[in-house]
Amino acid sequence: MSHTMTLASDVLAQGLSTGGFRQWILENIIPLLLIIVALLLLWLGGGKGDNAGVAKRLIGVLVALAIVGLAVSGAGEGIGKWLAGLFQQG
């Protein structure tokens, strides 16, 4: 029992990090999401002459890709500060 407690305390002493999990998401989940979005665009994109419907889907896909790009790049904080600066008085 004390051996298990020693291992647990060693792990806690080293500190927990999510760096490996974040890297795994960037390398695996993000490309999978991009493939899914591309397939949906191809599948739903053929609107048989419905240009407005195709444009709506394309804009939705572009917005989704922009959100993924902001999440991956970490630029969200800077953009938030910039937007907040637009509304400050003075």
Secondary structure, 3 states (H helix, E strand, C coil): CHHHHHHHHHHHHHCCCCHHHHHHHHHHHHHHHHHHHHHHHHHHHCCCCCHHHHHHHHHHHHHHHHHHHHHHHCCHHHHHHHHHHHCCCC
